[in-house]
């Protein structure tokens, strides 16, 4: 009979496993994650135009102005901003649409009607501004600044629609009527009740708080979350927790993504707005910071292997893992070394990212490196050095990434040396 006690790793994995399963299986969390992922391509598309419009090298801007024969750069820059105004500037709208779609699919209800109902509900909670020529919608009210409102409306309107539909409250059409015709009629009452509920909520907010939904939510929920997610302590805790989950075989990134993406995207958008207006961005912590500076850690293991490895196993892993890691893809190292559940590497695996996060933060804080502009919202797979240059608009961003890679490598070196020596002994036997 086997009386072996479960290892510490087994105990932690058995404890965290159910938690991770619940998080990854929660339809609301996964819908938010899906919505943010659907929004990301548009941030990249807009960034291409923004990078050209506000290229970090002034000579390039002057050259384009000369070629186009315009009075100054602002003439052609304004044309490039058309794309920005149709993508990043309506971030809240894009998120509420994609969130409603994702959640409606999971709830197995009328997808198109839920999307349209959520869209109308979101706009219903967005007040119009008045001027002499008439009323207009301030586009900043549907930008990333409305991200928290978009998430709440997307979930609330879709869930309420599903509940009303589940009660059988709808216009029932004869069976002979085609679904394409009966569907819209059957959705009238659920959509009407959802929109009416949202309308009443707006009236209550105006009567009790003399405010609007976005201002109220950003003040009571958005500001505290943004302060927490936008702080150094919050970022360090997030990175440690993320790496801790990865160590025990859980997809740490997907677990923290749904919570942190909206917060960091709001901070990123604030930097973008400031940069476009010709002002200096103030948010050190943002999506760019998290993706391109706070995530430099495990790369140190690959470089350490390439430097000191003598064992056949590590030499082979180094060759295989180094190329994917140019694009920040770490699975070959995670499973090839392996790093996951390898307690010899627990300390560097969990804490290397935290160290580089702290170093990067203070490099920005003391003005050694320009704060990410928000103009180049490039994918996390963009190679280091290239990404550092574009997100900061400065060669100092690239140099900072090199420094962080060196620091991460120094953290990993002693641990890799010990593990490699042990493998060499095993290979010699």
N, C-alpha and C positions, 0 to 999 in steps of 0.2 A: 504493500500500500504506500502511495506516495504522500509523504508528509511535508514536502518542500513548501516553504512559505512563499507567497507571491512576492516578487521583487518590488522595490519602490516604484520603478517605472510602470509595472503592471497596475499597482494601486492607483497611481496618479492617472494613468490612461483609463482605468475603469471608472474613475470619478469624473474626469473631464469628458470622456466619450459621450455619455448620455446628454450632458450639457450641450456639447457641440452639435449633437444630432438634433436636439430640440431647436437650437438656434438656426441651423441650416435647414430644418424642416418647417420652420415657422413661415407661413405664407406671407405675412406682412413684412417681415424682415427681408425675405428673399425677393419680394416684389419691389421693395425700396432699392435693394441691390441691383435688380434687373433694370430698374428705371435709371439709376445712375450710370450703369454700363451703357444703356441705350443713348444717354445724353453725351457721353464722353467723345464719340466720333465727331460731334458737331463742335466741341471745344477745340479739337485738333484742326478741323477744317478752317474754323475762324482764325486759329493761331497762324496758319500759313499766310493769310492775308494781313494779319496784324504785324507779323515779323517783317514782311515786305514794307508795310506802311511805316513802321517805326524801327527800321533796321539799326542794329547797335553801332554800325560804322557810318559816321556822318558822310564820308566820301561817297558811299554807295547811294545814299539818299540824294546827294547833290548830283550824282551822275544820272540817276533816273529823272530828276527834275530837268536837267539839261537835255536829255534825249527826248523827253515829252514836250519840251519847250513851253513849260508853264511858268507863271510868274514866281511861284514858290511851291514848296513841297505840299503845303496844305491842300492845294487844288486836287492833286491826284490821290493824296492820302484820304481825302473825304470819300472818293469813289470806292476805295478799298474797304472803307468802313461800312459800306452797304452790307457786306457779308456778315460782319460783326453784329450789326443791328438785327439781322434775320436769324441769328444763331445764339450767341452768348447773351445778347440783350433780351432774349425771350426764354431764358433758361428755365424759369418757373413753369411756363406753359409747356415746354417740352417734357419736363419731369411729370407734371400732372397727367399728361396724355399717356406717356409710356407706363407710368405707375398704374393708372386705371386699367390699361390694357393687360398688363401682367397679372394684376390681382383678379380681374374678371375671368381670365383664363383659368386661374387656380380655383376660383369659386364656381366655375362652369356655368356662367350666366352669359347674357347677351353682351358680347365684347364691344361691338360698335356703339351700342346705345350707352353702355357704361362710360366709354371714352368721351362721347359727346356730352353726356350728363355731367361728368366731372369737369369737362372743359367749360361748360356754361356755368357750373357752380363756382368754379375758380374766378371767372370773370365777374360773376354776380357779387362776389365778396371784394372785388377790386373797384374802389370808387373812381369816378371820372373827375378830372380837374376842369375848371371853368376859365374861360377867357372871353374877350370881346367877340371873337369870331365864332364862339360856341364851346361845346364841351369836347374834351379829348382824353385819351388814355395815355398817361405818362408811362413810357415803355420801361422805366426803371421799376415800376410796380409789378412787372411780370418777368423781371430778370432773376438772376440767382439770388438776389436779396429776398425774393418771395419763396425760396426753396422750402422752408419749413411749412409755410402755408400750403404749398403745392402738395407736399407729402400728406399733410393732415386731410386736405380736401379730397385728394385722390383715394385715400383709404376710406374715409367716412362716407363719401357719396357712393362708392362702389359697394361697400358692405350694406349700407342702407337700401340701395337698389335691390340687392340680392335678397335681403330679408322681406321686403315688400313683395317681391316676385314670388318668394317662397310661400307667402300667405295666400297666394292665388288671387291677389288683388290686381286684376288686369281685364282688359276688354277681350272677351273670348270670341274668336272667329270660328265659323264652321270649318269642319275638317277638310272640306273641298277647296278651301282657299289656300293658294300656294304659300309656303313659308316666307317667301320674299315680300308678300303682301301682308300676311297676318303679323309678321314680326314687328314692324313699326307700330301697328295698331295696339298690339299687346303691351308694348313698352310705354305707351302714353301715360298711363296712370302711375307706374313706378317712377318714371322720370319727373312727372308733375309733382309728386309728393316729395321727392328728393329736392327738387329746385325750390319748392315752397318752403321746405324746412330750412334750406340755406338762406332764403330770403328773410325768414323770421329771425334767424341767427344774426344776420346783418343788422336788422332793425334793433335787436336787443343790444348789440355792441355799440351802435350809434347812440342809443338812449342812455345806457348805463355808463359807458366809458367815453362818450364823445370822441370816438376814434374809429379806426377801420381794422379789419381782421389781421392784415399783415403787420401793422404797427403794434397791435396788441400781442400777437404771437411772438414777434421778434423781440418785444420788450420783456415778456414773461418767460419765454422758452428759448428763443434764439440767442439772446445776449448771454445768458448764463452758460449755455452749451458752447457758444463760440468762445467765450472767455476760458472755459475749461479746455476745449479742444485746441484753442489757439495759444495755450501756455506751454512753456518748456516742460514743466512737471507733467502736464497732461500728455504731451507728445512722448516723453520718455516712458511713462507708464504704458501707453498704447503699444510702443515698440517692444517693450519687455514682454507684455502679455501676448502680443502677436507671435513673437519668436518662441515663447514658452509653449504655446499651442502647437506650433510647427514641430517643435522638438518631439512632442508626443504623438506625432502623426496626424494632427488635426490641421485643417486648412485655416491657419490663423488669419490670413489676409481676407478671406471671404467672410469670416466671422466678424471682424472689426469694420469691414468695408461699409456695410449698410448703415452703421452708426456714424462713422467718421467722415465718409465721403460728402454728405450734405454740408457738414460743418466746414470742412476744409475747402469745399467748392465756393462757399459764400465768402470766405476769407480771400480765396484766389480772385474772385470776381471784384472784390473791393480794390485789390491791387491793380487789376486791369483797368477799372474805371479811373483810378488815380493816374495811371500811366498814360492813358488816352488823353486825359485832361492836362497833361504836361506836369503833373505833380509827382512827388516821390512816394512810392508805395510804403506802407507802414507795417503791414502784417508779415512778420518773419515766418510764422507758421502758416502754411497754406498747402494746397494740393501739390504744388511744385516742390516745396520743401520736403514733404513726406515722401514723394516718389523718387526724387533725384538726389537728396542729401541724407535724409533720415534712414534710408533703406540700404545704405552702404555698410555692409558688415560681413556677410558670408563670402563676398568676393575675396576677402582676406585669406580665407581657407584655400581657395584655388591658387592664389599667387604664392602662398606659403608652400603649398605642395610643389609647385613648379620650381621653387627656389631650393628646397632642402630634401625633397623626397628621393629616397634611394631604393625603396621597395618597388617591385614590379607592379604591384596592385595600385599603389598611389600614383606612380608614373603614368600608368594607363588611364586612371581616373582623371588625372590632371589634363591629359590630352583631350579626353572626351568632354569634360565639363568646362574647359576654358572657353571654347567657342560659343556655346549657348550663353555663358555668363557675360559675354560682351554685350548681349541684349538683355541682361538682368534676369535670365531664366536660370533658376538655381536647382531645378529638380534633379539633373544628373549628379550634382554634388550631394544633394540631400539624400539620395538613395544609393549613390555609387560609392561614397567614401566608407560607410554611410555616416551622415550627421544625425539623422533621426534616431532617437533612443540610444545614442552612443554617449554614455555618461562621461566619457573621456573629454568630450567637447561641449558639455553642458554650459560651462561658464562662458566661453567665447561665443557660442551660438546664441545664447540668450542675451548677453550683455554687450557684445561688440557694437550692435546697432545703436544701443543707448549711448555708448561713449561717442560715437561719431555724430549722433544727434546733438549732443551737448556741445561738442566742438564746433559743429556747423552753426548752431544757434548763436554762440558768442562771436563767431566770425562775422555774422550779419549784425549782431547787436552793437559791436564796437565799430562798425562801418568799414571793416577790412574788405568786405565783399558787398556789392549792391544787393539789396533785397530783391527776390524774384519779382519781375514786373507784372506777371499775369498775362502778358501778351502772348508768350509762347507756351501754350498749354499742351505740351507734347506728350506722347504716350510714355508709360513707365518703361517700355522696352527700348527707348532711345539710349544708345550707348553713353556711358559716362564720358565726361570731358566735352563731348558734343552737347549733351543735355545741359551741363553746367553753364556753358557759354550762352546758349540760347535763352534759358529761363531767367538768367540775370542780365543778359545783354552786355556781359563783360567777360574778359578773359580771366578775371579773378574768380568767377564761378567755376570755370574749368580747373583752375589751380587749386581751389578749395576741394574739389572732388579728388584730385590727385593726392592731396594731403590726407583726406579721409581714407582713401584706399591704402595709403602707407600705414596709417594708424591701425586700421583693421588688420592689415597683414602682420604688423608687429604684435598685435594681441593674439593672433592665431599661431604664430611661429613656434613658440615653445610647446604648445599642445600638439601641433602637427609633428614636431621633432620626436616627441615621446612616443606617439602612436606609430609613426613610421619606423622607429627603431624596433618596436615590438613586432611589427609585421615582418620586418627583415629577419628577425630571429625565427619567426614561425616559418618563413619561406625557406630558411636554411636547413630546417629540420627534415 
